[in-house]
Amino acid sequence: DGTFYCLPDFTAYSKDSVALSKFLLEKALVVTVPGKEFGMEGHLRLSYCGTIKEIMEGVARIKWALDPEAPNEIYIGDRKLRRDWK
């Protein structure tokens, strides 16, 4: 009688949910599902069935990837990712 997903609106960042989903996977290593698949273009389906720590980490990575004011580098475990986009 419940779900572990939400479909927040990301149209302020991109109207193309497929491209945004691919971008987040490649740049922030976060898996999302394009809202287009659910008739909600511009939205992304996010799962929140993990631990609070995992959810907070995923949200932090999404913020890092989309926020132009974010630092140029982020660590995911021992792996350092660098912003190479604007």
PEVEN-V809033 format. One record per helix or strand. SS is the DSSP state (alpha for helix, beta for strand). FROM is the first residue (numbers start at 1). TO is the last residue. If there is no record, write none. Layout:
ss from to
SS FROM TO
SS FROM TO
This chain:
ss from to
beta 5 9
alpha 17 28
beta 33 34
alpha 35 38
beta 43 47
alpha 52 66
beta 73 76
beta 79 82
